[in-house]
């Protein structure tokens, strides 16, 4: 439980923000572990978007 709190400090978000040098990657909680963090977007998804486990931003609809 503690590790989850460290990795996902914002439980109401469907993604975590991972700092990577001078930028941040937005990684979903259901991330495909075979996909490197560098493949995830550096732009936060919009209110009607979500990040797929493979790193694509798609519409929630």
C-alpha positions in Angstrom: 0.0 0.0 0.0 2.8 2.4 0.8 4.5 1.8 -2.5 1.3 2.5 -4.3 1.0 5.8 -2.5 4.6 6.7 -3.6 4.0 5.7 -7.2 0.5 7.2 -7.4 0.2 10.0 -5.0 -3.0 11.3 -6.7 -5.4 8.3 -6.5 -8.2 10.1 -8.4 -6.0 10.4 -11.5 -5.8 7.5 -14.0 -2.1 8.3 -14.6 1.1 9.1 -12.8 3.6 11.9 -13.6 7.1 10.6 -14.0 9.9 13.3 -14.1 12.5 12.4 -16.7 15.3 15.0 -17.0 13.8 18.3 -18.1 10.4 16.9 -18.9 7.6 14.7 -17.5 6.0 11.5 -18.9 2.3 10.8 -18.2 2.0 7.1 -17.5 -1.3 5.3 -16.9 -1.8 3.2 -13.8 -2.6 0.2 -16.1 0.7 0.6 -18.0 1.9 -2.2 -20.2 5.2 -3.1 -18.4 6.8 -4.0 -21.8 6.5 -0.4 -23.0 9.4 1.9 -21.9 8.4 5.0 -20.0 10.0 7.1 -22.8 7.2 5.9 -25.1 4.5 7.7 -23.0 3.4 11.2 -23.7 5.0 14.3 -22.3 1.7 16.2 -22.6 -1.0 15.7 -20.0 -4.2 14.2 -21.5 -7.2 16.6 -21.9 -10.4 16.3 -19.9 -12.0 14.0 -22.5 -8.9 12.0 -23.2 -7.1 9.1 -21.6 -3.7 7.4 -22.0 -3.8 3.7 -23.2 -1.5 1.1 -21.5 0.8 1.4 -24.6 1.1 5.2 -24.4 -1.4 6.6 -26.9 -3.7 9.4 -26.0 -7.2 8.6 -27.2 -10.7 10.0 -26.6 -12.6 8.6 -23.6 -15.7 8.3 -25.8 
